[in-house]
Amino acid sequence: MLAPETFLTELYVVVDDFCQAQPPRPPRPGPDPALSPSEAVTLAVFGRWGRFPSERAFWSWADRHLRGCFPRLPSRPQLNRQVRARHDVLAAVAVHLAALHGSADAPYEAVDSTAVPTRTLKRRGRGWLAGWTDKGKSGRIGWYRGFHLLVATTPDGLVTGFGAGPASTNDRVLAEQLFAARRSPDGAAVGLPSLGRAAAGPYLADAGFAGIACQARWAARYGAEVIAPPQPGTARRLGRRPRRWIASHRQIVETVIGRLQSEVGLERERPHTIGGFLARLAARVALHNACAWLNRRLGRPPLATVDLIAW
């Protein structure tokens, strides 16, 4: 197990190396932020541990324990503003951490989606994120209001790409955006660094991503081969053995989504701004990938995160 300070140091070194390699941002008016981009990103990622039920709880813990590492730790509102301003860097760091784990050599990637509720349907009004969220239905929780999250993972459980749309967005629409952005040599070139790079092999998905026309289009336009069982009610049929093979090999993405929901607090997400949601989502994915990367360095299973830190 690692001490929290050791984990922070390891994470900061990787984040700082990445940030130093990026082109500098244009200068902005006003005083310089209290934290450097590397420090803000590191704290944003570390603050997503499930032991911190809220941003207030994390800031209180950091104020008591991390002043030696971050002597210029600002107030909680200032820290949150700095983190929201760096949501694109957080997304790029999350994908970079997967690349450090060798995600580019994965024989395939598993793709799935999940509901991210942000507001109960019993409350009146449209909520904080009107225009960004809407009403959708999930097989897990039923009707909800919020986002529809797409996640792509390697067989080891590394998240290589992620993106969200309104709750009513179809799985195939999200997949099309993923494949289109990944066709670019750099996802950041189209303003979507969280979607990552194209997979070296095929994509395994469930029936929600299936369709003869769309699968053929994805292969022709983006070079993305999607293997998925046919949707119920169609004339296409797939034998029991191929179905079991697909289900067993794509089980990893369901496991990862479950960990994002429970261990790093995605199921507690109740955002007030789109910038805050994107920053916290990227920080959660970055924490998941950072734990897998450190576990590999320590000779542990990639997803063994419960006892990684000795709190």
LOVEX-173192 format. One record per residue (C-alpha): residue in one letter; x, y, z. Coordinates in pm, 1 decimal. Layout:
LOVEX-173192
@lumse=a, c1=X, c2=Y, c3=Z
...
end
This chain:
LOVEX-173192
@lumse=m, c1=0.0, c2=0.0, c3=0.0
@lumse=l, c1=104.4, c2=359.6, c3=-63.2
@lumse=a, c1=89.9, c2=659.4, c3=164.1
@lumse=p, c1=-134.9, c2=938.6, c3=29.3
@lumse=e, c1=170.2, c2=1163.6, c3=-12.8
@lumse=t, c1=349.2, c2=895.6, c3=-216.7
@lumse=f, c1=49.0, c2=854.0, c3=-444.1
@lumse=l, c1=28.0, c2=1231.4, c3=-487.6
@lumse=t, c1=397.8, c2=1253.9, c3=-574.3
@lumse=e, c1=377.5, c2=976.9, c3=-833.9
@lumse=l, c1=66.8, c2=1134.7, c3=-986.2
@lumse=y, c1=214.8, c2=1485.6, c3=-986.4
@lumse=v, c1=530.0, c2=1375.3, c3=-1169.7
@lumse=v, c1=326.1, c2=1219.2, c3=-1452.2
@lumse=v, c1=87.3, c2=1513.9, c3=-1473.4
@lumse=d, c1=366.6, c2=1771.5, c3=-1468.5
@lumse=d, c1=562.4, c2=1593.3, c3=-1741.6
@lumse=f, c1=248.5, c2=1592.3, c3=-1955.6
@lumse=c, c1=164.4, c2=1958.4, c3=-1889.9
@lumse=q, c1=519.6, c2=2072.1, c3=-1958.9
@lumse=a, c1=503.8, c2=1904.2, c3=-2301.4
@lumse=q, c1=190.9, c2=2098.4, c3=-2402.2
@lumse=p, c1=204.7, c2=2435.6, c3=-2583.3
@lumse=p, c1=158.7, c2=2730.4, c3=-2347.3
@lumse=r, c1=-183.5, c2=2888.3, c3=-2323.1
@lumse=p, c1=-226.7, c2=3250.9, c3=-2428.5
@lumse=p, c1=-190.6, c2=3491.8, c3=-2135.7
@lumse=r, c1=-506.6, c2=3596.2, c3=-1954.5
@lumse=p, c1=-570.0, c2=3926.8, c3=-1777.3
@lumse=g, c1=-557.3, c2=3940.7, c3=-1400.7
@lumse=p, c1=-328.6, c2=3788.8, c3=-1138.4
@lumse=d, c1=-172.7, c2=3447.7, c3=-1185.4
@lumse=p, c1=-360.7, c2=3150.3, c3=-1034.2
@lumse=a, c1=-244.7, c2=3032.3, c3=-695.1
@lumse=l, c1=-169.0, c2=2683.5, c3=-832.4
@lumse=s, c1=14.4, c2=2577.8, c3=-1144.5
@lumse=p, c1=-182.5, c2=2371.7, c3=-1400.1
@lumse=s, c1=-2.7, c2=2057.1, c3=-1283.7
@lumse=e, c1=-93.6, c2=2121.9, c3=-919.6
@lumse=a, c1=-458.5, c2=2197.9, c3=-999.3
@lumse=v, c1=-495.5, c2=1883.6, c3=-1212.5
@lumse=t, c1=-324.5, c2=1665.9, c3=-950.5
@lumse=l, c1=-554.1, c2=1789.1, c3=-674.1
@lumse=a, c1=-860.2, c2=1750.8, c3=-898.0
@lumse=v, c1=-774.7, c2=1386.4, c3=-966.4
@lumse=f, c1=-685.0, c2=1301.1, c3=-606.8
@lumse=g, c1=-1004.6, c2=1462.9, c3=-480.3
@lumse=r, c1=-1219.6, c2=1206.8, c3=-664.0
@lumse=w, c1=-1142.1, c2=926.7, c3=-419.2
@lumse=g, c1=-1463.3, c2=782.8, c3=-280.7
@lumse=r, c1=-1361.8, c2=859.6, c3=76.9
@lumse=f, c1=-1435.8, c2=1226.3, c3=4.1
@lumse=p, c1=-1816.3, c2=1259.8, c3=-23.1
@lumse=s, c1=-1798.4, c2=1619.4, c3=-146.7
@lumse=e, c1=-1559.9, c2=1887.1, c3=-266.8
@lumse=r, c1=-1593.6, c2=2056.2, c3=72.3
@lumse=a, c1=-1483.7, c2=1736.2, c3=245.9
@lumse=f, c1=-1179.8, c2=1702.3, c3=20.7
@lumse=w, c1=-1075.7, c2=2064.8, c3=64.0
@lumse=s, c1=-1099.3, c2=2032.0, c3=443.8
@lumse=w, c1=-882.5, c2=1719.0, c3=432.9
@lumse=a, c1=-631.1, c2=1884.5, c3=198.8
@lumse=d, c1=-617.4, c2=2192.7, c3=420.5
@lumse=r, c1=-521.3, c2=1973.5, c3=717.2
@lumse=h, c1=-287.8, c2=1725.9, c3=546.9
@lumse=l, c1=-149.7, c2=1871.3, c3=222.3
@lumse=r, c1=-28.2, c2=2219.1, c3=313.9
@lumse=g, c1=327.5, c2=2087.2, c3=309.7
@lumse=c, c1=288.1, c2=1964.3, c3=-49.5
@lumse=f, c1=76.0, c2=2257.7, c3=-169.5
@lumse=p, c1=166.9, c2=2563.3, c3=41.7
@lumse=r, c1=-34.3, c2=2792.5, c3=-190.5
@lumse=l, c1=-352.9, c2=2588.9, c3=-162.6
@lumse=p, c1=-628.8, c2=2844.3, c3=-234.7
@lumse=s, c1=-976.5, c2=2863.1, c3=-90.5
@lumse=r, c1=-1227.4, c2=2602.4, c3=-198.5
@lumse=p, c1=-1411.9, c2=2830.4, c3=-449.8
@lumse=q, c1=-1080.4, c2=2937.2, c3=-604.9
@lumse=l, c1=-964.2, c2=2575.4, c3=-633.6
@lumse=n, c1=-1291.4, c2=2475.5, c3=-798.3
@lumse=r, c1=-1262.4, c2=2758.9, c3=-1050.7
@lumse=q, c1=-909.6, c2=2653.3, c3=-1142.2
@lumse=v, c1=-1018.1, c2=2291.6, c3=-1185.6
@lumse=r, c1=-1314.1, c2=2385.4, c3=-1406.6
@lumse=a, c1=-1086.8, c2=2597.8, c3=-1622.9
@lumse=r, c1=-863.0, c2=2294.2, c3=-1682.9
@lumse=h, c1=-1125.9, c2=2037.1, c3=-1780.1
@lumse=d, c1=-968.3, c2=1990.2, c3=-2124.7
@lumse=v, c1=-627.4, c2=1922.3, c3=-1965.4
@lumse=l, c1=-788.3, c2=1676.5, c3=-1724.1
@lumse=a, c1=-945.3, c2=1488.0, c3=-2014.6
@lumse=a, c1=-613.8, c2=1471.0, c3=-2200.3
@lumse=v, c1=-432.8, c2=1354.2, c3=-1885.6
@lumse=a, c1=-690.2, c2=1078.3, c3=-1832.5
@lumse=v, c1=-628.6, c2=938.8, c3=-2181.9
@lumse=h, c1=-251.5, c2=986.8, c3=-2142.8
@lumse=l, c1=-249.0, c2=772.9, c3=-1827.9
@lumse=a, c1=-409.9, c2=491.1, c3=-2025.5
@lumse=a, c1=-141.2, c2=526.0, c3=-2292.8
@lumse=l, c1=128.8, c2=486.1, c3=-2025.7
@lumse=h, c1=-27.2, c2=150.3, c3=-1946.7
@lumse=g, c1=12.8, c2=34.7, c3=-2308.7
@lumse=s, c1=-345.7, c2=88.1, c3=-2422.6
@lumse=a, c1=-233.2, c2=143.4, c3=-2783.6
@lumse=d, c1=-137.4, c2=-224.9, c3=-2809.7
@lumse=a, c1=-469.4, c2=-363.6, c3=-2684.5
@lumse=p, c1=-607.2, c2=-637.9, c3=-2913.9
@lumse=y, c1=-957.7, c2=-491.5, c3=-2886.4
@lumse=e, c1=-1160.2, c2=-233.9, c3=-2696.4
@lumse=a, c1=-1496.5, c2=-282.5, c3=-2527.2
@lumse=v, c1=-1757.5, c2=-6.9, c3=-2558.1
@lumse=d, c1=-2066.6, c2=53.7, c3=-2348.3
@lumse=s, c1=-2281.8, c2=335.6, c3=-2217.3
@lumse=t, c1=-2447.1, c2=419.6, c3=-1887.3
@lumse=a, c1=-2685.8, c2=668.6, c3=-1733.7
@lumse=v, c1=-2553.4, c2=960.5, c3=-1530.2
@lumse=p, c1=-2855.0, c2=1111.4, c3=-1351.5
@lumse=t, c1=-2812.7, c2=1470.1, c3=-1241.8
@lumse=r, c1=-3163.5, c2=1550.8, c3=-1120.7
@lumse=t, c1=-3460.7, c2=1352.1, c3=-993.4
@lumse=l, c1=-3764.9, c2=1355.9, c3=-1221.9
@lumse=k, c1=-3991.9, c2=1431.6, c3=-925.9
@lumse=r, c1=-3850.5, c2=1782.5, c3=-890.1
@lumse=r, c1=-4010.9, c2=2065.4, c3=-1081.0
@lumse=g, c1=-3825.6, c2=2274.8, c3=-1336.9
@lumse=r, c1=-3549.5, c2=2181.9, c3=-1579.3
@lumse=g, c1=-3262.3, c2=2200.1, c3=-1333.2
@lumse=w, c1=-2920.9, c2=2363.9, c3=-1351.8
@lumse=l, c1=-2812.4, c2=2228.3, c3=-1689.9
@lumse=a, c1=-3109.5, c2=2306.9, c3=-1911.7
@lumse=g, c1=-3000.8, c2=2259.4, c3=-2273.4
@lumse=w, c1=-2723.1, c2=2016.3, c3=-2178.2
@lumse=t, c1=-2929.0, c2=1743.6, c3=-2012.0
@lumse=d, c1=-3268.6, c2=1595.4, c3=-2087.4
@lumse=k, c1=-3492.4, c2=1299.5, c3=-2006.3
@lumse=g, c1=-3385.8, c2=946.2, c3=-2093.8
@lumse=k, c1=-3445.9, c2=586.0, c3=-1995.8
@lumse=s, c1=-3194.6, c2=340.4, c3=-1858.4
@lumse=g, c1=-3236.4, c2=-31.7, c3=-1805.1
@lumse=r, c1=-3057.3, c2=10.9, c3=-1472.4
@lumse=i, c1=-3254.0, c2=294.5, c3=-1311.7
@lumse=g, c1=-3551.1, c2=355.4, c3=-1542.0
@lumse=w, c1=-3645.5, c2=710.5, c3=-1642.2
@lumse=y, c1=-3402.8, c2=981.4, c3=-1535.2
@lumse=r, c1=-3279.8, c2=1330.1, c3=-1622.9
@lumse=g, c1=-2911.9, c2=1380.1, c3=-1692.6
@lumse=f, c1=-2637.8, c2=1258.8, c3=-1926.4
@lumse=h, c1=-2570.2, c2=945.6, c3=-2132.2
@lumse=l, c1=-2205.5, c2=845.3, c3=-2088.4
@lumse=l, c1=-2003.5, c2=641.2, c3=-2339.1
@lumse=v, c1=-1691.3, c2=455.0, c3=-2220.5
@lumse=a, c1=-1427.2, c2=259.1, c3=-2416.3
@lumse=t, c1=-1184.6, c2=31.2, c3=-2231.3
@lumse=t, c1=-901.3, c2=-212.6, c3=-2296.6
@lumse=p, c1=-914.5, c2=-577.4, c3=-2177.3
@lumse=d, c1=-714.0, c2=-464.1, c3=-1871.3
@lumse=g, c1=-979.2, c2=-208.2, c3=-1774.0
@lumse=l, c1=-801.2, c2=109.4, c3=-1887.7
@lumse=v, c1=-1040.3, c2=379.0, c3=-2008.9
@lumse=t, c1=-911.6, c2=487.4, c3=-2350.5
@lumse=g, c1=-1195.6, c2=724.1, c3=-2433.8
@lumse=f, c1=-1514.1, c2=867.9, c3=-2286.8
@lumse=g, c1=-1778.6, c2=1123.3, c3=-2375.7
@lumse=a, c1=-2126.9, c2=1226.2, c3=-2271.9
@lumse=g, c1=-2441.2, c2=1355.9, c3=-2437.1
@lumse=p, c1=-2796.2, c2=1429.9, c3=-2318.3
@lumse=a, c1=-2978.5, c2=1134.8, c3=-2164.4
@lumse=s, c1=-3192.0, c2=1076.6, c3=-2475.1
@lumse=t, c1=-2889.5, c2=1033.4, c3=-2704.7
@lumse=n, c1=-2879.9, c2=698.7, c3=-2884.1
@lumse=d, c1=-2582.3, c2=467.5, c3=-2830.2
@lumse=r, c1=-2503.4, c2=469.0, c3=-3202.4
@lumse=v, c1=-2493.1, c2=849.1, c3=-3214.4
@lumse=l, c1=-2236.2, c2=857.2, c3=-2933.1
@lumse=a, c1=-2035.8, c2=581.9, c3=-3102.6
@lumse=e, c1=-2033.6, c2=771.9, c3=-3431.6
@lumse=q, c1=-1889.2, c2=1078.9, c3=-3258.9
@lumse=l, c1=-1624.4, c2=861.9, c3=-3093.2
@lumse=f, c1=-1514.1, c2=702.0, c3=-3419.4
@lumse=a, c1=-1523.1, c2=1030.2, c3=-3612.4
@lumse=a, c1=-1305.7, c2=1208.8, c3=-3356.5
@lumse=r, c1=-1064.9, c2=917.7, c3=-3335.3
@lumse=r, c1=-1011.0, c2=929.5, c3=-3709.5
@lumse=s, c1=-813.0, c2=1247.2, c3=-3647.1
@lumse=p, c1=-445.6, c2=1185.1, c3=-3553.0
@lumse=d, c1=-515.8, c2=1376.2, c3=-3234.2
@lumse=g, c1=-858.3, c2=1394.5, c3=-3073.1
@lumse=a, c1=-765.5, c2=1732.4, c3=-2929.5
@lumse=a, c1=-755.8, c2=1865.4, c3=-3284.5
@lumse=v, c1=-1134.3, c2=1849.4, c3=-3297.0
@lumse=g, c1=-1178.4, c2=1976.1, c3=-2941.9
@lumse=l, c1=-1252.3, c2=1633.8, c3=-2791.9
@lumse=p, c1=-936.5, c2=1511.0, c3=-2616.0
@lumse=s, c1=-1139.4, c2=1275.5, c3=-2394.4
@lumse=l, c1=-1227.6, c2=1047.5, c3=-2688.7
@lumse=g, c1=-868.8, c2=928.7, c3=-2733.2
@lumse=r, c1=-711.2, c2=757.9, c3=-3032.5
@lumse=a, c1=-836.3, c2=487.4, c3=-3266.1
@lumse=a, c1=-820.3, c2=131.1, c3=-3137.7
@lumse=a, c1=-565.8, c2=-107.8, c3=-3284.3
@lumse=g, c1=-828.5, c2=-381.9, c3=-3310.5
@lumse=p, c1=-1207.8, c2=-414.4, c3=-3323.4
@lumse=y, c1=-1463.8, c2=-272.7, c3=-3082.6
@lumse=l, c1=-1687.8, c2=-510.6, c3=-2885.7
@lumse=a, c1=-2031.4, c2=-376.6, c3=-2800.8
@lumse=d, c1=-2380.8, c2=-487.1, c3=-2703.0
@lumse=a, c1=-2693.4, c2=-493.0, c3=-2919.4
@lumse=g, c1=-2758.3, c2=-122.4, c3=-2863.2
@lumse=f, c1=-2471.1, c2=-42.8, c3=-3099.8
@lumse=a, c1=-2570.7, c2=-297.0, c3=-3366.3
@lumse=g, c1=-2706.0, c2=-221.8, c3=-3713.3
@lumse=i, c1=-2602.9, c2=-342.8, c3=-4056.4
@lumse=a, c1=-2598.5, c2=4.8, c3=-4212.2
@lumse=c, c1=-2421.8, c2=186.8, c3=-3928.3
@lumse=q, c1=-2162.3, c2=-85.0, c3=-3873.5
@lumse=a, c1=-2079.3, c2=-81.5, c3=-4244.2
@lumse=r, c1=-2057.4, c2=300.0, c3=-4240.8
@lumse=w, c1=-1825.9, c2=302.9, c3=-3940.0
@lumse=a, c1=-1595.7, c2=52.2, c3=-4106.6
@lumse=a, c1=-1588.0, c2=241.7, c3=-4438.0
@lumse=r, c1=-1556.9, c2=597.3, c3=-4303.0
@lumse=y, c1=-1356.0, c2=556.3, c3=-3986.0
@lumse=g, c1=-1193.9, c2=213.7, c3=-4011.8
@lumse=a, c1=-1381.7, c2=107.7, c3=-3697.2
@lumse=e, c1=-1488.4, c2=-257.4, c3=-3692.1
@lumse=v, c1=-1769.7, c2=-304.0, c3=-3440.9
@lumse=i, c1=-1860.9, c2=-656.3, c3=-3329.1
@lumse=a, c1=-2202.7, c2=-666.9, c3=-3163.8
@lumse=p, c1=-2494.0, c2=-912.4, c3=-3141.6
@lumse=p, c1=-2797.4, c2=-815.2, c3=-3354.3
@lumse=q, c1=-3078.1, c2=-623.7, c3=-3192.2
@lumse=p, c1=-3380.7, c2=-823.3, c3=-3073.6
@lumse=g, c1=-3664.7, c2=-844.8, c3=-3321.6
@lumse=t, c1=-3446.1, c2=-830.6, c3=-3632.3
@lumse=a, c1=-3405.3, c2=-1104.5, c3=-3890.3
@lumse=r, c1=-3036.9, c2=-1144.7, c3=-3807.0
@lumse=r, c1=-2939.2, c2=-1428.3, c3=-3574.1
@lumse=l, c1=-2624.0, c2=-1509.4, c3=-3383.0
@lumse=g, c1=-2539.8, c2=-1845.5, c3=-3229.1
@lumse=r, c1=-2504.4, c2=-1905.7, c3=-2858.5
@lumse=r, c1=-2126.3, c2=-1947.3, c3=-2864.4
@lumse=p, c1=-2056.2, c2=-1616.0, c3=-3045.3
@lumse=r, c1=-2294.8, c2=-1436.5, c3=-2810.0
@lumse=r, c1=-2120.5, c2=-1579.6, c3=-2506.9
@lumse=w, c1=-1779.7, c2=-1492.8, c3=-2651.0
@lumse=i, c1=-1881.1, c2=-1129.1, c3=-2705.9
@lumse=a, c1=-2043.8, c2=-1103.6, c3=-2363.3
@lumse=s, c1=-1743.1, c2=-1251.0, c3=-2181.9
@lumse=h, c1=-1489.9, c2=-1027.2, c3=-2357.6
@lumse=r, c1=-1687.9, c2=-706.0, c3=-2310.7
@lumse=q, c1=-1764.3, c2=-772.7, c3=-1944.4
@lumse=i, c1=-1464.7, c2=-558.1, c3=-1852.2
@lumse=v, c1=-1631.1, c2=-234.4, c3=-1962.6
@lumse=e, c1=-1931.6, c2=-306.0, c3=-1739.9
@lumse=t, c1=-1694.0, c2=-367.3, c3=-1449.4
@lumse=v, c1=-1516.1, c2=-37.7, c3=-1514.1
@lumse=i, c1=-1842.5, c2=155.0, c3=-1536.8
@lumse=g, c1=-1950.7, c2=4.6, c3=-1206.2
@lumse=r, c1=-1626.2, c2=119.0, c3=-1045.9
@lumse=l, c1=-1664.9, c2=470.5, c3=-1184.0
@lumse=q, c1=-2014.8, c2=486.5, c3=-1040.6
@lumse=s, c1=-1933.1, c2=352.6, c3=-694.7
@lumse=e, c1=-1562.7, c2=388.8, c3=-612.0
@lumse=v, c1=-1500.1, c2=736.8, c3=-754.3
@lumse=g, c1=-1846.9, c2=879.6, c3=-700.4
@lumse=l, c1=-1998.6, c2=916.0, c3=-1048.9
@lumse=e, c1=-2339.5, c2=808.7, c3=-916.8
@lumse=r, c1=-2332.4, c2=1104.9, c3=-674.0
@lumse=e, c1=-2278.7, c2=1361.5, c3=-950.9
@lumse=r, c1=-2515.1, c2=1659.3, c3=-917.9
@lumse=p, c1=-2353.0, c2=1934.5, c3=-1128.6
@lumse=h, c1=-2453.6, c2=2298.6, c3=-1147.9
@lumse=t, c1=-2237.1, c2=2388.2, c3=-1450.2
@lumse=i, c1=-2128.9, c2=2196.3, c3=-1758.6
@lumse=g, c1=-1765.1, c2=2289.3, c3=-1693.0
@lumse=g, c1=-1782.9, c2=2140.7, c3=-1345.1
@lumse=f, c1=-1937.4, c2=1819.5, c3=-1474.8
@lumse=l, c1=-1677.4, c2=1775.5, c3=-1749.3
@lumse=a, c1=-1389.7, c2=1847.0, c3=-1511.0
@lumse=r, c1=-1508.6, c2=1602.6, c3=-1245.5
@lumse=l, c1=-1587.8, c2=1334.1, c3=-1503.9
@lumse=a, c1=-1237.7, c2=1362.1, c3=-1651.9
@lumse=a, c1=-1082.9, c2=1363.3, c3=-1303.6
@lumse=r, c1=-1269.4, c2=1043.0, c3=-1213.0
@lumse=v, c1=-1147.4, c2=867.0, c3=-1526.8
@lumse=a, c1=-794.8, c2=996.0, c3=-1466.4
@lumse=l, c1=-799.0, c2=860.1, c3=-1110.4
@lumse=h, c1=-916.5, c2=520.6, c3=-1235.1
@lumse=n, c1=-639.3, c2=506.0, c3=-1495.8
@lumse=a, c1=-376.8, c2=636.2, c3=-1252.5
@lumse=c, c1=-459.1, c2=360.6, c3=-1004.3
@lumse=a, c1=-432.9, c2=94.8, c3=-1277.7
@lumse=w, c1=-99.0, c2=239.3, c3=-1392.4
@lumse=l, c1=43.7, c2=241.7, c3=-1038.9
@lumse=n, c1=-87.8, c2=-107.9, c3=-968.4
@lumse=r, c1=96.7, c2=-235.7, c3=-1272.8
@lumse=r, c1=419.1, c2=-73.4, c3=-1153.9
@lumse=l, c1=373.6, c2=-240.2, c3=-814.1
@lumse=g, c1=303.6, c2=-581.5, c3=-967.2
@lumse=r, c1=-60.8, c2=-579.8, c3=-857.7
@lumse=p, c1=-379.6, c2=-647.3, c3=-1055.8
@lumse=p, c1=-474.1, c2=-329.3, c3=-1246.8
@lumse=l, c1=-816.4, c2=-291.0, c3=-1084.1
@lumse=a, c1=-706.6, c2=-362.9, c3=-725.3
@lumse=t, c1=-775.3, c2=-12.7, c3=-594.6
@lumse=v, c1=-944.3, c2=-72.8, c3=-258.1
@lumse=d, c1=-619.5, c2=-123.5, c3=-65.8
@lumse=l, c1=-388.4, c2=81.9, c3=-287.6
@lumse=i, c1=-361.1, c2=371.7, c3=-40.3
@lumse=a, c1=-303.6, c2=336.1, c3=334.3
@lumse=w, c1=-530.4, c2=612.4, c3=461.7
end
